[in-house]
């Protein structure tokens, strides 16, 4: 029975890291810095407050969910649950290395969500500006 719990918590660790922690890291290392750079490059053409809210609110939501699950596992789980959770989160962490920052994929997702916060006459220039920061 303990091995089933270990396997289940392994999956929970992968899911919590992938859905919660990774999204927060992408916001911290791509979304928010790109928002600040766009605001400096195109003053008055980008709704900085709206873009920041778009990233900060979900980031806090996922941080609370991730912290709650982690708290529950470490307070009420046995050793097998804790180990499975840490193994799952660790594996997800290793596979996510290099995907947090300003990769082309993250920037494209940023631009897809940010198009309504950027003035339409500046959007093409903003795309070129953002993609110039993409790590390949």
N, CA, C and O of each residue as an XYZ file, in Angstrom:
544
protein
N       0.822     -1.202      0.000
C       0.000      0.000      0.000
C       0.868      1.269      0.000
O       0.527      2.262     -0.643
N       1.985      1.224      0.723
C       2.867      2.387      0.772
C       3.468      2.709     -0.597
O       3.711      3.871     -0.921
N       3.705      1.662     -1.397
C       4.272      1.909     -2.725
C       3.259      2.553     -3.659
O       3.632      3.329     -4.539
N       1.988      2.239     -3.477
C       0.939      2.921     -4.247
C       0.872      4.397     -3.855
O       0.706      5.272     -4.705
N       1.004      4.651     -2.565
C       1.017      6.032     -2.092
C       2.227      6.773     -2.655
O       2.108      7.922     -3.079
N       3.375      6.130     -2.662
C       4.584      6.741     -3.226
C       4.362      7.090     -4.695
O       4.710      8.187     -5.131
N       3.783      6.158     -5.462
C       3.533      6.411     -6.889
C       2.522      7.525     -7.082
O       2.691      8.373     -7.959
N       1.472      7.532     -6.271
C       0.459      8.581     -6.389
C       1.045      9.953     -6.067
O       0.766     10.935     -6.756
N       1.852     10.010     -5.024
C       2.437     11.299     -4.645
C       3.526     11.720     -5.624
O       3.803     12.912     -5.757
N       4.136     10.784     -6.295
C       5.092     11.089     -7.358
C       4.360     11.872     -8.444
O       4.843     12.901     -8.915
N       3.204     11.380     -8.829
C       2.400     12.053     -9.851
C       1.925     13.408     -9.346
O       1.944     14.393    -10.085
N       1.496     13.460     -8.083
C       1.056     14.743     -7.512
C       2.203     15.750     -7.532
O       1.987     16.920     -7.850
N       3.404     15.320     -7.202
C       4.565     16.214     -7.218
C       4.828     16.762     -8.611
O       5.121     17.947     -8.770
N       4.726     15.902     -9.623
C       4.922     16.353    -11.005
C       3.853     17.356    -11.395
O       4.158     18.385    -11.999
N       2.604     17.069    -11.057
C       1.489     17.946    -11.437
C       1.580     19.288    -10.721
O       1.421     20.339    -11.342
N       1.837     19.256     -9.416
C       1.913     20.508     -8.653
C       3.050     21.378     -9.162
O       2.889     22.589     -9.314
N       4.200     20.766     -9.427
C       5.309     21.568     -9.938
C       4.994     22.107    -11.333
O       5.220     23.284    -11.611
N       4.476     21.254    -12.203
C       4.236     21.659    -13.590
C       3.151     22.718    -13.704
O       3.298     23.677    -14.462
N       2.073     22.557    -12.964
C       0.977     23.519    -13.061
C       1.174     24.742    -12.185
O       0.767     25.844    -12.555
N       1.785     24.563    -11.043
C       1.900     25.664    -10.105
C       3.239     26.368    -10.124
O       3.336     27.530    -10.520
N       4.249     25.676     -9.702
C       5.559     26.299     -9.514
C       6.152     26.765    -10.842
O       6.678     27.874    -10.933
N       6.070     25.927    -11.861
C       6.645     26.293    -13.162
C       5.978     27.538    -13.740
O       6.648     28.394    -14.318
N       4.666     27.637    -13.583
C       3.967     28.819    -14.095
C       4.428     30.087    -13.367
O       4.575     31.146    -13.976
N       4.650     29.962    -12.070
C       5.154     31.111    -11.308
C       6.561     31.492    -11.757
O       6.876     32.677    -11.871
N       7.396     30.507    -12.009
C       8.757     30.793    -12.474
C       8.748     31.455    -13.847
O       9.533     32.369    -14.101
N       7.873     31.004    -14.722
C       7.772     31.630    -16.045
C       7.306     33.070    -15.912
O       7.799     33.951    -16.616
N       6.354     33.315    -15.011
C       5.911     34.701    -14.778
C       7.050     35.562    -14.256
O       7.238     36.692    -14.709
N       7.816     35.028    -13.300
C       8.905     35.797    -12.703
C      10.062     36.056    -13.661
O      10.668     37.127    -13.627
N      10.370     35.082    -14.514
C      11.554     35.202    -15.356
C      11.251     35.596    -16.799
O      12.179     35.840    -17.570
N       9.985     35.665    -17.182
C       9.656     36.080    -18.547
C       8.549     37.139    -18.563
O       8.753     38.243    -19.069
N       7.388     36.808    -18.016
C       6.236     37.690    -18.123
C       6.428     39.062    -17.503
O       6.208     40.081    -18.158
N       6.832     39.091    -16.259
C       6.998     40.380    -15.579
C       8.188     41.185    -16.115
O       8.041     42.392    -16.307
N       9.348     40.588    -16.366
C      10.436     41.383    -16.957
C      10.085     41.907    -18.351
O      10.432     43.037    -18.694
N       9.401     41.094    -19.152
C       9.025     41.536    -20.494
C       8.018     42.684    -20.416
O       8.051     43.597    -21.240
N       7.135     42.637    -19.438
C       6.178     43.723    -19.232
C       6.914     45.025    -18.928
O       6.599     46.069    -19.500
N       7.886     44.963    -18.034
C       8.660     46.159    -17.683
C       9.438     46.696    -18.882
O       9.489     47.906    -19.100
N      10.043     45.796    -19.660
C      10.806     46.236    -20.833
C       9.897     46.888    -21.874
O      10.259     47.900    -22.475
N       8.717     46.307    -22.082
C       7.781     46.905    -23.043
C       7.337     48.284    -22.574
O       7.209     49.208    -23.377
N       7.104     48.420    -21.277
C       6.694     49.715    -20.730
C       7.758     50.780    -20.920
O       7.440     51.935    -21.203
N       9.021     50.401    -20.765
C      10.105     51.367    -20.967
C      10.311     51.687    -22.445
O      10.601     52.828    -22.805
N      10.161     50.675    -23.297
C      10.408     50.858    -24.728
C       9.268     51.606    -25.425
O       9.505     52.391    -26.343
N       8.032     51.358    -24.986
C       6.852     51.968    -25.625
C       5.994     52.672    -24.567
O       4.889     52.221    -24.267
N       6.497     53.770    -24.005
C       5.746     54.452    -22.936
C       4.400     54.961    -23.450
O       4.314     55.566    -24.518
N       3.368     54.707    -22.676
C       2.030     55.150    -23.028
C       1.303     54.246    -24.017
O       0.107     54.422    -24.250
N       1.995     53.301    -24.587
C       1.387     52.403    -25.570
C       1.063     51.027    -24.984
O       0.416     50.212    -25.641
N       1.510     50.765    -23.750
C       1.318     49.468    -23.114
C       0.647     49.681    -21.759
O       1.089     50.513    -20.966
N      -0.417     48.930    -21.498
C      -1.101     48.975    -20.207
C      -0.326     48.105    -19.224
O      -0.610     46.918    -19.063
N       0.660     48.718    -18.569
C       1.546     48.003    -17.660
C       0.765     47.417    -16.479
O       0.988     46.271    -16.090
N      -0.137     48.199    -15.920
C      -0.918     47.727    -14.771
C      -1.755     46.505    -15.119
O      -1.821     45.550    -14.345
N      -2.384     46.535    -16.263
C      -3.193     45.399    -16.696
C      -2.360     44.151    -16.925
O      -2.750     43.050    -16.536
N      -1.215     44.331    -17.558
C      -0.329     43.185    -17.805
C       0.216     42.615    -16.501
O       0.302     41.397    -16.346
N       0.576     43.468    -15.581
C       1.091     42.972    -14.300
C       0.014     42.202    -13.545
O       0.285     41.140    -12.985
N      -1.212     42.737    -13.528
C      -2.310     42.019    -12.873
C      -2.540     40.660    -13.526
O      -2.822     39.669    -12.852
N      -2.414     40.635    -14.847
C      -2.613     39.390    -15.597
C      -1.625     38.320    -15.145
O      -1.944     37.133    -15.202
N      -0.457     38.703    -14.707
C       0.551     37.738    -14.278
C       0.598     37.541    -12.766
O       0.814     36.423    -12.301
N       0.403     38.594    -12.001
C       0.564     38.493    -10.558
C      -0.577     37.726     -9.892
O      -0.329     36.920     -8.995
N      -1.813     37.958    -10.311
C      -2.938     37.266     -9.670
C      -2.876     35.750     -9.856
O      -2.994     35.022     -8.870
N      -2.699     35.247    -11.072
C      -2.570     33.789    -11.193
C      -1.326     33.238    -10.495
O      -1.330     32.108    -10.009
N      -0.269     34.038    -10.449
C       0.948     33.595     -9.785
C       0.679     33.367     -8.292
O       1.105     32.355     -7.734
N      -0.016     34.289     -7.654
C      -0.348     34.102     -6.242
C      -1.307     32.931     -6.047
O      -1.182     32.183     -5.077
N      -2.253     32.769     -6.951
C      -3.174     31.637     -6.881
C      -2.400     30.316     -6.895
O      -2.626     29.453     -6.046
N      -1.475     30.158     -7.872
C      -0.722     28.916     -7.978
C       0.257     28.742     -6.825
O       0.522     27.616     -6.404
N       0.793     29.835     -6.313
C       1.673     29.726     -5.141
C       0.906     29.221     -3.928
O       1.413     28.390     -3.175
N      -0.311     29.714     -3.733
C      -1.127     29.284     -2.600
C      -1.512     27.816     -2.752
O      -1.440     27.056     -1.786
N      -1.920     27.409     -3.953
C      -2.272     26.008     -4.183
C      -1.050     25.115     -3.965
O      -1.142     24.101     -3.274
N       0.080     25.480     -4.540
C       1.305     24.675     -4.408
C       1.751     24.592     -2.949
O       2.124     23.521     -2.470
N       1.711     25.711     -2.254
C       2.108     25.714     -0.843
C       1.136     24.888     -0.005
O       1.555     24.189      0.918
N      -0.147     24.961     -0.316
C      -1.132     24.174      0.425
C      -0.939     22.682      0.243
O      -0.998     21.923      1.210
N      -0.711     22.258     -0.984
C      -0.479     20.833     -1.245
C       0.812     20.379     -0.579
O       0.855     19.311      0.033
N       1.855     21.177     -0.694
C       3.135     20.819     -0.074
C       2.996     20.749      1.445
O       3.524     19.834      2.077
N       2.296     21.700      2.022
C       2.058     21.702      3.463
C       1.307     20.444      3.884
O       1.670     19.808      4.873
N       0.267     20.083      3.142
C      -0.516     18.892      3.471
C       0.328     17.631      3.378
O       0.259     16.768      4.253
N       1.119     17.524      2.328
C       1.955     16.326      2.162
C       2.948     16.205      3.310
O       3.132     15.118      3.858
N       3.584     17.300      3.676
C       4.622     17.219      4.698
C       4.068     17.172      6.117
O       4.769     16.732      7.028
N       2.847     17.607      6.328
C       2.270     17.517      7.669
C       1.516     16.219      7.908
O       1.550     15.688      9.018
N       0.838     15.697      6.895
C      -0.004     14.531      7.116
C       0.461     13.290      6.352
O      -0.069     12.199      6.567
N       1.424     13.442      5.482
C       1.901     12.292      4.730
C       2.990     11.536      5.473
O       3.727     12.104      6.279
N       3.074     10.245      5.184
C       4.152      9.460      5.785
C       5.417      9.617      4.937
O       5.439     10.401      3.989
N       6.437      8.890      5.273
C       7.720      9.001      4.579
C       7.592      8.676      3.099
O       8.221      9.328      2.266
N       6.782      7.673      2.762
C       6.593      7.303      1.362
C       5.934      8.438      0.580
O       6.315      8.716     -0.557
N       4.947      9.088      1.189
C       4.265     10.209      0.524
C       5.233     11.359      0.290
O       5.262     11.939     -0.795
N       6.019     11.686      1.298
C       6.977     12.787      1.178
C       8.029     12.498      0.112
O       8.356     13.356     -0.708
N       8.551     11.272      0.140
C       9.572     10.908     -0.850
C       9.003     10.916     -2.263
O       9.638     11.427     -3.186
N       7.826     10.362     -2.433
C       7.201     10.350     -3.760
C       6.946     11.754     -4.271
O       7.191     12.050     -5.440
N       6.456     12.616     -3.397
C       6.188     14.011     -3.777
C       7.480     14.713     -4.185
O       7.520     15.391     -5.212
N       8.526     14.557     -3.393
C       9.801     15.210     -3.706
C      10.425     14.652     -4.979
O      11.005     15.404     -5.762
N      10.313     13.345     -5.197
C      10.853     12.752     -6.427
C      10.121     13.302     -7.635
O      10.746     13.666     -8.631
N       8.789     13.365     -7.553
C       8.003     13.893     -8.665
C       8.328     15.350     -8.952
O       8.529     15.730    -10.106
N       8.379     16.168     -7.899
C       8.710     17.582     -8.087
C      10.142     17.740     -8.594
O      10.415     18.611     -9.419
N      11.045     16.910     -8.108
C      12.440     16.983     -8.559
C      12.587     16.618    -10.020
O      13.334     17.270    -10.750
N      11.887     15.586    -10.458
C      11.937     15.194    -11.866
C      11.371     16.306    -12.743
O      11.949     16.641    -13.777
N      10.242     16.875    -12.331
C       9.653     17.971    -13.097
C      10.591     19.172    -13.134
O      10.697     19.849    -14.156
N      11.273     19.438    -12.019
C      12.227     20.535    -11.967
C      13.351     20.322    -12.980
O      13.696     21.234    -13.731
N      13.917     19.124    -12.999
C      15.026     18.835    -13.911
C      14.582     19.011    -15.370
O      15.312     19.588    -16.175
N      13.399     18.519    -15.705
C      12.918     18.644    -17.084
C      12.535     20.077    -17.445
O      12.447     20.414    -18.626
N      12.305     20.925    -16.438
C      11.914     22.310    -16.729
C      13.098     23.268    -16.824
O      12.928     24.427    -17.201
N      14.278     22.801    -16.489
C      15.442     23.684    -16.564
C      15.601     24.211    -17.988
O      15.504     23.453    -18.952
N      15.836     25.476    -18.108
C      15.992     26.094    -19.420
C      14.682     26.544    -20.033
O      14.681     27.123    -21.119
N      13.560     26.292    -19.362
C      12.256     26.684    -19.898
C      11.625     27.831    -19.133
O      10.504     28.233    -19.449
N      12.312     28.369    -18.137
C      11.730     29.411    -17.312
C      11.861     30.783    -17.919
O      10.944     31.597    -17.811
N      12.953     31.050    -18.540
C      13.286     32.410    -18.946
C      12.620     32.866    -20.222
O      11.531     32.417    -20.578
N      13.293     33.757    -20.893
C      12.756     34.368    -22.105
C      13.051     33.495    -23.319
O      13.824     33.868    -24.202
N      12.429     32.345    -23.343
C      12.552     31.487    -24.509
C      11.569     31.976    -25.568
O      10.636     32.720    -25.266
N      11.782     31.562    -26.784
C      10.897     31.997    -27.863
C       9.463     31.551    -27.598
O       8.525     32.302    -27.866
N       9.282     30.352    -27.080
C       7.940     29.855    -26.789
C       7.265     30.694    -25.703
O       6.099     31.060    -25.847
N       7.982     31.002    -24.619
C       7.406     31.820    -23.549
C       7.063     33.219    -24.042
O       6.033     33.777    -23.664
N       7.913     33.784    -24.876
C       7.646     35.124    -25.394
C       6.444     35.114    -26.331
O       5.636     36.043    -26.305
N       6.313     34.080    -27.156
C       5.153     33.989    -28.040
C       3.862     33.854    -27.232
O       2.851     34.468    -27.575
N       3.887     33.057    -26.162
C       2.713     32.939    -25.290
C       2.428     34.265    -24.582
O       1.272     34.652    -24.412
N       3.491     34.951    -24.174
C       3.328     36.270    -23.564
C       2.627     37.220    -24.530
O       1.689     37.919    -24.147
N       3.081     37.245    -25.775
C       2.508     38.158    -26.772
C       1.069     37.793    -27.120
O       0.251     38.678    -27.368
N       0.753     36.503    -27.142
C      -0.626     36.099    -27.415
C      -1.568     36.608    -26.335
O      -2.685     37.032    -26.630
N      -1.122     36.565    -25.086
C      -1.956     37.047    -23.998
C      -1.913     38.548    -23.807
O      -2.816     39.121    -23.196
N      -0.882     39.191    -24.317
C      -0.685     40.625    -24.079
C      -1.234     41.507    -25.192
O      -1.199     42.732    -25.074
N      -1.733     40.920    -26.256
C      -2.121     41.744    -27.408
C      -3.187     42.781    -27.069
O      -3.208     43.852    -27.677
N      -4.065     42.497    -26.122
C      -5.092     43.490    -25.797
C      -4.585     44.594    -24.872
O      -5.280     45.587    -24.659
N      -3.388     44.431    -24.324
C      -2.792     45.448    -23.455
C      -1.806     46.339    -24.196
O      -1.272     47.289    -23.623
N      -1.565     46.041    -25.453
C      -0.617     46.810    -26.260
C      -1.397     47.511    -27.364
O      -2.244     46.903    -28.017
N      -1.110     48.781    -27.568
C      -1.798     49.537    -28.617
C      -1.604     48.850    -29.969
O      -0.511     48.385    -30.292
N      -2.679     48.796    -30.749
C      -2.633     48.047    -32.014
C      -1.611     48.611    -32.999
O      -1.034     47.863    -33.787
N      -1.385     49.924    -32.958
C      -0.414     50.504    -33.887
C       1.040     50.188    -33.510
O       1.953     50.394    -34.310
N       1.243     49.687    -32.286
C       2.592     49.372    -31.828
C       2.835     47.878    -31.707
O       3.956     47.459    -31.422
N       1.816     47.074    -31.915
C       1.942     45.652    -31.632
C       3.039     44.978    -32.458
O       3.808     44.180    -31.923
N       3.120     45.285    -33.739
C       4.152     44.657    -34.575
C       5.553     45.029    -34.103
O       6.449     44.185    -34.077
N       5.741     46.296    -33.729
C       7.048     46.715    -33.206
C       7.344     46.017    -31.870
O       8.488     45.665    -31.583
N       6.303     45.823    -31.066
C       6.484     45.148    -29.784
C       6.872     43.687    -29.986
O       7.696     43.157    -29.240
N       6.289     43.033    -30.985
C       6.639     41.641    -31.275
C       8.113     41.547    -31.664
O       8.834     40.680    -31.170
N       8.556     42.431    -32.542
C       9.960     42.425    -32.970
C      10.880     42.694    -31.787
O      11.911     42.040    -31.631
N      10.501     43.656    -30.959
C      11.290     43.993    -29.775
C      11.386     42.795    -28.818
O      12.468     42.455    -28.340
N      10.244     42.168    -28.552
C      10.220     41.026    -27.610
C      11.033     39.852    -28.138
O      11.802     39.241    -27.396
N      10.866     39.540    -29.409
C      11.563     38.392    -29.965
C      13.076     38.599    -30.025
O      13.843     37.639    -30.095
N      13.489     39.857    -29.996
C      14.933     40.111    -29.971
C      15.570     39.645    -28.663
O      16.788     39.479    -28.594
N      14.757     39.431    -27.625
C      15.247     38.970    -26.336
C      15.161     37.459    -26.178
O      15.590     36.919    -25.158
N      14.618     36.775    -27.165
C      14.406     35.334    -27.040
C      15.727     34.585    -26.976
O      16.614     34.782    -27.806
N      15.838     33.722    -25.974
C      16.964     32.798    -25.869
C      16.632     31.584    -26.716
O      15.560     31.000    -26.558
N      17.480     31.213    -27.565
C      17.176     30.080    -28.448
C      17.724     28.807    -27.915
O      17.559     27.756    -28.534
